[in-house]
């Protein structure tokens, strides 16, 4: 039987600061985008499509990319499709798959929303930290991301199976 390695007092303090700061940041970024009529999840999906080749991605690949369940991506896509910003089509190589495509109107929306999003990210994160702290945060999150990508014992992501 393995013994639990409890967090040292500094580790506990930093862990709790991370949890609280992460939640505060998500709320602030979502709040700022909601003033523009979209959620942070909406914007993330739209921005990933805007950067994809041909502005198109299979919905399963998109779910994996933004670490959301297929069901949540489907609901978000339906909402954005009603606005005319995305279009769902059957995958050409697989009749069961669905491709999500960013429309020209959706690309215009992303271009308008990007300034509000970047302003919010700067206000609530980048400008709060020193350049050294921001770099350290990015490097730490890259390490966490890479651990999930390479360690088969890491718990499954919420989009499993993707």
Secondary structure, 3 states (H helix, E strand, C coil): CCCCCCCCHHHHHHHHHHHHHHHHHHHHHHHHHHCCCCCHHHHHHHHHHHHCHHHEEEHHHHHHHCCCCHHHHHHHHHHHHHCCCEEEEEECCEEEEEEEEECHHHHHHHHHHHHHHHHHHHHHHHCCCCHHHHHHHHHHHHHHHHHHHHCCCCCCCCCCCC
